[in-house]
Amino acid sequence: MSATTQTPTAPDSRTTSKAAQLLGDRRLPVLVTATLFLAMYIAGLSRYQNYGFGEPQVFLNLFIDNGYLLVAAVGATFVIMSGGIDLSVGSVIGFTTMFTAWLVERQGLPILVVIPMALAVGALGGFLMGYVIHNFEIQPFIVTLAGLFLFRGLCLVISKESIAIGDASVSSMAQAQASLGVGFLSVGAIVALVVLAVAFYVLHYTPFGRRVYAIGGNEQSALLMGLPQGGTKIAVYTVSGFCSALAGLLFTLYIQSGDPLHATGMELDAIAAVVIGGTLLTGGSGYVLGTLFGVLVLGLIKSIIQFEGTLSSWWTKIATGVLLCAFILIQRAMTARKKA
Amino acid sequence: MTTTSRWRALTHHHLFWPVAVLVVLLLVNVPFTPDFFSIRMTDGHLYGSLVSIVLFGSPLILVAVGMTLVIATGGIDLSVGAVVAITGALTCSYISDQADQNALSAVFLAMGVGLVAAVVCGLWNGFLVARMGIQPIIATLIIMVAGRGVAQLITDGKIITINSEPYKLIGGGYWLTLPFSIFVVAAVVAVTVALTRRTALGLLVESVGGNAEASRLVGIRSLRIKIMVYVFCALCAGIAGLMISSNTSAADGNNAGLWIELDAILAVVIGGTSLLGGRFSIGGTVIGALVIQTLTTTIYTIGVPTQTNLVFKAAVVIIVCLLQSPKFRAKVFGAKFGSKSGATGGGTSPATPAKTATTPEAAPKMEVS
């Protein structure tokens, strides 16, 4: 924080001042988040050492308990990087849990058939939203808001009651563990890490990723450069819809039930994780790895509150809000400097 | 000829389509409940579907009116739901601490405390948006996330119930045979309309929404106007919070005002205020809010399962937005534009000239200021 407060007085980027170089570095927000994560982890270690906070499994649990959030946040990273916003994330997750539970329990379909169907529905929803946003030039905010209503409504149309999943193959999949020697990871956590790796490759090493950055940086310039802007925009929302559906599947595995109220407001967590991870909300700048740290920081807040015991769960929301605020101000300081 | 020109003038009016939707929605109810429009007198109070639509819709109208001004400046306020929760929580927890919950002074003080908290939230939003230059969606997201936590902190995670007669009046009481909240809403709407349309304030708000920087160069204090609208929006949300908590005599940090920000934005959009800012219509917003409440009531009365409510809402958002999109209109109604006949189009084709007529209207307004 002390570095960022210097922003206005920091010399021009031409000078070789170290502070200025640091501030000009696009990786700074990610580094700040990573440092914050480490600091919180160390603080947790020193405070709850006697309660087993140092166990490797506590660290791995961060991935197990937040795998679905990581996947959703990766999808949101694509959208935000392109300068848009997706409010339908939480609803799509909720819908996927409902859809999966309904097909598996009530219709008796095997889970392996249901998974591709759920993913296809999520991707289709994202595609339609992207299509409307691009072709009719309606603000993403309002289109995805309609998506939020639609998918939450569809949840309730399927069933008003929650559906517990008792299917044997689902529970065996949910309980499957990959041993890492010092601890274990669940299927959900592994899928989340794979998604992260794929997203990292796509965003940083493929033409599609460059286009996402270009559109988020300046849509007009990207258009004038002749980039296939429409396709990219639609693709970004399709990716987000797909990721939300995948997150919904992981959430279903994690919680083993479908409920019309599952994941209400999770789009806020996903957006918060992306912002805390250092992606500029105006688009065009950020790293998907930052999103990982954003999710880990949010997860760590939750575990610290659990370890503290006396703190109530609503402190999670307050802490998230405070962090969100701090990181938005850091971003603001950085962009203000670039303009100057 | 005169009838067609009158018809055209009518359909050109910016409130025509919201009112038409409202009337159609109301008429849909009649075959299902024949006495839908009847209002009867019981115990000196008026009862009837129309009264309850206004009664249950009043918090939404309040929030949406505040939201209209924020959207008119090109912003958006996502934090209203959290402000509703905070205000209700503070007021109820203050009243529940009193020995005599019916004491007027205590109730007024409690309401004052709640509204001050709402104003503080509005100031914070305005500060972030105007002074720090943060995107409104993101700036107000902070209170949207943290605010519910704060509300639960105030109520200690419980639902505080109170038993205060004077406080009950605001959201659930009757005055002059009508629900008291209708008078509150009418007062707020009247003051807002007077302030924005009888003084230059409305023009200034539209000018800031049209182009904040140009307005500043012309000599309008853009920043101050922006902060003001966020404070006003939060204040409206605060009053709505009082109403909701008073109606149920309870403060629920989790569920009070949940999703009201989305309904409010929807009401504003249905009312014909552009999300891009630069022009607004308070009357349209009030009708938009009534449309949403009527939609909910209609879904109940015609026997459609209540859970499809959200799907209906989604359909309404999509249709309204598509109709507002110039590109969509050009693609779908493009062929009818040239012929100007519009006779066969019935309901849809007059929409095209009506909507396009409002767009050039906005441009000179911005230049005036």
Chai-1 contact restraints between the chains, C-beta under 6 A:
chainA,res_idxA,chainB,res_idxB,connection_type,confidence,min_distance_angstrom,max_distance_angstrom,comment,restraint_id
A,F136,B,S325,contact,1.0,0.0,6.0,A-B,restraint_1
A,F136,B,K327,contact,1.0,0.0,6.0,A-B,restraint_2
A,F136,B,F328,contact,1.0,0.0,6.0,A-B,restraint_3
A,E137,B,S325,contact,1.0,0.0,6.0,A-B,restraint_4
A,E137,B,K327,contact,1.0,0.0,6.0,A-B,restraint_5
A,I138,B,C321,contact,1.0,0.0,6.0,A-B,restraint_6
A,I138,B,S325,contact,1.0,0.0,6.0,A-B,restraint_7
A,Q139,B,L275,contact,1.0,0.0,6.0,A-B,restraint_8
A,I142,B,C321,contact,1.0,0.0,6.0,A-B,restraint_9
A,L145,B,L262,contact,1.0,0.0,6.0,A-B,restraint_10
A,A146,B,A314,contact,1.0,0.0,6.0,A-B,restraint_11
A,A146,B,V317,contact,1.0,0.0,6.0,A-B,restraint_12
A,A146,B,I318,contact,1.0,0.0,6.0,A-B,restraint_13
A,F149,B,L310,contact,1.0,0.0,6.0,A-B,restraint_14
A,F149,B,K313,contact,1.0,0.0,6.0,A-B,restraint_15
A,F149,B,A314,contact,1.0,0.0,6.0,A-B,restraint_16
A,L150,B,A314,contact,1.0,0.0,6.0,A-B,restraint_17
A,R152,B,L310,contact,1.0,0.0,6.0,A-B,restraint_18
A,G153,B,L310,contact,1.0,0.0,6.0,A-B,restraint_19
A,G153,B,V311,contact,1.0,0.0,6.0,A-B,restraint_20
A,G153,B,A314,contact,1.0,0.0,6.0,A-B,restraint_21
A,L156,B,Q307,contact,1.0,0.0,6.0,A-B,restraint_22
A,V157,B,Q307,contact,1.0,0.0,6.0,A-B,restraint_23
A,V157,B,T308,contact,1.0,0.0,6.0,A-B,restraint_24
A,K160,B,Q307,contact,1.0,0.0,6.0,A-B,restraint_25
A,L268,B,V145,contact,1.0,0.0,6.0,A-B,restraint_26
A,L281,B,Q135,contact,1.0,0.0,6.0,A-B,restraint_27
A,L281,B,I138,contact,1.0,0.0,6.0,A-B,restraint_28
A,S312,B,G157,contact,1.0,0.0,6.0,A-B,restraint_29
A,W314,B,G149,contact,1.0,0.0,6.0,A-B,restraint_30
A,W314,B,Q152,contact,1.0,0.0,6.0,A-B,restraint_31
A,W314,B,L153,contact,1.0,0.0,6.0,A-B,restraint_32
A,K317,B,V145,contact,1.0,0.0,6.0,A-B,restraint_33
A,K317,B,A146,contact,1.0,0.0,6.0,A-B,restraint_34
A,K317,B,R148,contact,1.0,0.0,6.0,A-B,restraint_35
A,K317,B,G149,contact,1.0,0.0,6.0,A-B,restraint_36
A,I318,B,A146,contact,1.0,0.0,6.0,A-B,restraint_37
A,I318,B,G149,contact,1.0,0.0,6.0,A-B,restraint_38
A,T320,B,V145,contact,1.0,0.0,6.0,A-B,restraint_39
A,G321,B,I142,contact,1.0,0.0,6.0,A-B,restraint_40
A,G321,B,V145,contact,1.0,0.0,6.0,A-B,restraint_41
A,G321,B,A146,contact,1.0,0.0,6.0,A-B,restraint_42
A,L324,B,I142,contact,1.0,0.0,6.0,A-B,restraint_43
A,C325,B,I142,contact,1.0,0.0,6.0,A-B,restraint_44
A,I328,B,I134,contact,1.0,0.0,6.0,A-B,restraint_45
A,I328,B,I138,contact,1.0,0.0,6.0,A-B,restraint_46
A,R332,B,M132,contact,1.0,0.0,6.0,A-B,restraint_47
A,R332,B,I134,contact,1.0,0.0,6.0,A-B,restraint_48
